[in-house]
């Protein structure tokens, strides 16, 4: 885009002519003012739309470059947080680039800490519970699977559960508790 000449801008502002059409030696009435850096430039609807499209296209390509850089660095494309390690995800989920907080993988609607505590207390056998420390829980709404990470003294285990079954069991256990 050529540089805006001060004399051309003053003339177009004074007579309400489109600056871009004036440069093309056309006489078109300006319909609106457009912000270009610090200047307000009179322009017709055609040039206003062209300039807006150019700006939007530049922003889309900028976002694509930024997303590619984040992916290579092992960060979430949306928020920049660390990604879930690919070896912890099941084989049909590998290749997804998400941190587990948004996008296709979302947290439970009920309290995640309560869900982990319920899994530790009621779903794991006693020998697995002894030295286990719960780490995280990831739930994908569409598939109905819940992935829980449990840290042991000499390793880390990712377990897959039926999310609908877990939510049902937690609600049943809460409804069976005597109220005081």
Order of alpha helices (4+ residues) and beta strands (2+ residues): alpha-alpha-beta-beta-alpha-alpha-alpha-beta-beta-beta-alpha
